[in-house]
């Protein structure tokens, strides 16, 4: 009987550890893998799904897109890594809370200034052409010192159709719909 009780207590202990690990993994899981291209909420507010949006310029105003840096690293190499499938949004660090590593609506994300100009960047973007990706949408921009950050209002699923970088500094996307990243499926909400 003692052996049976000992075996049962070991099974229960193992089950408790396994449950704790699963709960912790679920709490830390990135629910919506995202790519570092912020689109303005104002631009998407009145756009029907399955609409091509042309000539979205790079910049920090309400009608422009912005490059993001999940970790605050402004290098082109970091941007290339983040744009290479499957992306690395799980490396995100909230600029206001270094313990926050999950991008959610209400968070701020550091901007990456400038226009990518390396041929390797064009290769990375070529690989994203006609691929459905999830990107943050922003509703506010703040500038603190020389650092720009975007306020995440939600997420959208888009398909990169074209880009003109660095010459014209713009992209074209097919807007597939808003995405509820809290549900964990990352599919569009149409």
C-alpha positions as CSV (number, residue, x, y, z in Angstrom):
1,X,0.0,0.0,0.0
2,X,2.9,2.4,0.8
3,X,4.3,1.8,-2.6
4,X,1.0,2.6,-4.2
5,X,0.7,5.8,-2.1
6,X,4.2,6.8,-3.0
7,X,3.6,6.2,-6.7
8,X,0.3,8.2,-6.6
9,X,2.0,11.1,-4.8
10,X,4.8,11.1,-7.5
11,X,2.2,11.1,-10.3
12,X,0.3,14.0,-8.6
13,X,3.6,16.0,-8.2
14,X,4.5,15.4,-11.8
15,X,1.0,16.4,-12.9
16,X,1.2,19.6,-10.9
17,X,4.6,20.5,-12.4
18,X,3.4,19.8,-15.9
19,X,0.2,21.9,-15.3
20,X,2.3,24.8,-14.0
21,X,4.6,24.6,-17.0
22,X,1.7,24.5,-19.4
23,X,0.0,27.5,-17.7
24,X,3.2,29.5,-17.7
25,X,3.9,28.7,-21.4
26,X,0.4,29.7,-22.3
27,X,0.7,33.0,-20.4
28,X,4.0,33.8,-22.1
29,X,3.0,32.7,-25.6
30,X,2.8,35.4,-28.3
31,X,-0.8,35.2,-29.4
32,X,-0.3,37.0,-32.7
33,X,3.1,36.7,-34.4
34,X,3.5,40.2,-36.0
35,X,5.8,41.8,-38.6
36,X,7.4,45.2,-37.8
37,X,5.3,47.4,-40.1
38,X,2.9,49.7,-38.2
39,X,-0.1,50.9,-40.2
40,X,-2.2,53.9,-39.1
41,X,-5.6,53.1,-37.6
42,X,-7.0,56.2,-39.2
43,X,-6.1,55.0,-42.7
44,X,-7.7,51.6,-42.1
45,X,-10.8,52.8,-40.3
46,X,-13.0,53.3,-43.4
47,X,-11.3,50.8,-45.8
48,X,-13.4,47.7,-46.6
49,X,-11.7,44.3,-46.4
50,X,-10.0,43.0,-49.5
51,X,-9.0,46.5,-50.6
52,X,-5.6,47.4,-52.1
53,X,-4.2,50.5,-50.4
54,X,-1.6,52.1,-52.5
55,X,1.2,54.6,-51.8
56,X,1.4,54.4,-48.0
57,X,4.4,56.6,-47.2
58,X,6.9,55.9,-44.5
59,X,6.7,58.4,-41.7
60,X,5.2,59.1,-38.2
61,X,2.0,60.9,-39.2
62,X,-1.5,59.5,-39.3
63,X,-1.5,58.4,-42.9
64,X,2.0,56.8,-43.0
65,X,3.4,53.5,-42.1
66,X,6.3,53.0,-39.8
67,X,9.1,50.5,-39.3
68,X,9.2,49.0,-35.9
69,X,12.0,47.6,-33.7
70,X,10.8,44.9,-31.3
71,X,13.9,45.3,-29.1
72,X,14.8,48.9,-29.7
73,X,17.7,47.9,-32.0
74,X,17.6,50.4,-34.9
75,X,19.9,48.4,-37.2
76,X,18.9,47.2,-40.6
77,X,20.1,43.8,-39.7
78,X,17.6,43.6,-36.8
79,X,14.8,44.8,-39.1
80,X,15.8,42.2,-41.7
81,X,15.6,39.5,-39.0
82,X,12.2,40.7,-37.9
83,X,10.9,40.7,-41.5
84,X,12.2,37.3,-42.3
85,X,9.5,34.6,-41.9
86,X,8.3,33.6,-39.4
87,X,9.5,36.9,-37.9
88,X,10.7,37.4,-34.3
89,X,8.0,39.5,-32.6
90,X,8.4,37.1,-29.6
91,X,11.6,39.1,-28.9
92,X,9.5,42.2,-28.3
93,X,10.3,44.3,-25.2
94,X,7.9,47.0,-24.2
95,X,9.9,50.3,-24.0
96,X,7.9,51.3,-20.9
97,X,8.1,47.9,-19.1
98,X,11.1,45.7,-19.7
99,X,9.3,42.7,-18.2
100,X,6.5,42.9,-20.9
101,X,7.4,40.7,-23.9
102,X,4.0,40.3,-25.4
103,X,2.6,42.9,-27.9
104,X,-0.9,43.8,-27.0
105,X,-3.3,46.6,-27.9
106,X,-2.3,49.5,-25.5
107,X,1.4,48.8,-25.7
108,X,4.0,51.1,-27.2
109,X,6.6,49.8,-29.7
110,X,9.8,51.6,-30.6
111,X,10.1,52.9,-34.1
112,X,13.0,52.2,-36.3
113,X,13.9,55.4,-38.2
114,X,15.1,55.7,-41.7
115,X,14.4,53.8,-44.9
116,X,16.1,50.4,-45.4
117,X,18.5,50.7,-48.3
118,X,20.5,47.4,-48.5
119,X,20.1,44.9,-51.3
120,X,19.6,42.2,-48.6
121,X,16.6,44.2,-47.3
122,X,15.0,44.2,-50.8
123,X,15.5,40.4,-50.8
124,X,13.7,40.1,-47.5
125,X,10.8,42.2,-48.7
126,X,10.7,40.3,-52.0
127,X,10.1,37.1,-49.9
128,X,7.1,38.8,-48.2
129,X,5.4,39.8,-51.4
130,X,2.0,38.2,-51.7
131,X,2.3,36.7,-48.2
132,X,-0.4,37.3,-45.6
133,X,1.1,38.8,-42.5
134,X,-0.1,40.4,-39.3
135,X,1.0,43.9,-38.5
136,X,0.2,46.3,-35.6
137,X,-2.0,49.2,-36.2
138,X,-1.3,52.4,-34.4
139,X,-3.4,55.3,-33.1
140,X,-0.8,57.6,-31.6
141,X,2.9,58.4,-32.0
142,X,5.1,59.8,-29.3
143,X,8.5,61.4,-29.5
144,X,10.7,61.4,-26.4
145,X,14.1,62.9,-27.0
146,X,15.2,61.3,-30.3
147,X,13.1,58.1,-29.8
148,X,9.8,57.6,-31.7
149,X,7.3,55.0,-30.5
150,X,3.9,53.9,-31.9
151,X,0.9,53.1,-29.7
152,X,-0.7,49.8,-30.7
153,X,-4.5,50.1,-31.2
154,X,-4.9,46.6,-32.6
155,X,-3.7,44.3,-35.4
156,X,-4.5,43.8,-39.1
157,X,-3.9,41.1,-41.6
158,X,-2.4,42.4,-44.8
159,X,-0.6,41.2,-47.9
160,X,2.4,43.2,-49.1
161,X,1.7,43.8,-52.8
162,X,4.5,46.2,-53.7
163,X,7.2,48.5,-52.2
164,X,9.2,51.4,-53.5
165,X,12.1,51.7,-51.1
166,X,14.1,53.7,-50.7
167,X,13.4,55.7,-53.9
168,X,9.8,56.6,-53.2
169,X,9.6,55.5,-49.6
170,X,6.2,53.8,-49.9
171,X,4.5,50.4,-49.8
172,X,1.2,49.0,-51.2
173,X,-0.8,46.4,-49.2
174,X,-4.0,44.4,-49.6
175,X,-6.0,45.0,-46.4
176,X,-7.5,41.6,-45.4
177,X,-9.2,42.7,-42.2
178,X,-8.6,43.5,-38.5
179,X,-7.4,40.6,-36.4
180,X,-8.2,39.9,-32.8
181,X,-4.8,38.7,-31.4
182,X,-6.4,38.0,-28.0
183,X,-8.2,35.0,-29.4
184,X,-4.9,33.4,-30.3
185,X,-5.9,32.4,-33.8
186,X,-4.6,35.4,-35.6
187,X,-7.2,35.2,-38.3
188,X,-9.0,38.2,-39.7
189,X,-12.2,39.5,-38.1
190,X,-14.3,40.5,-41.1
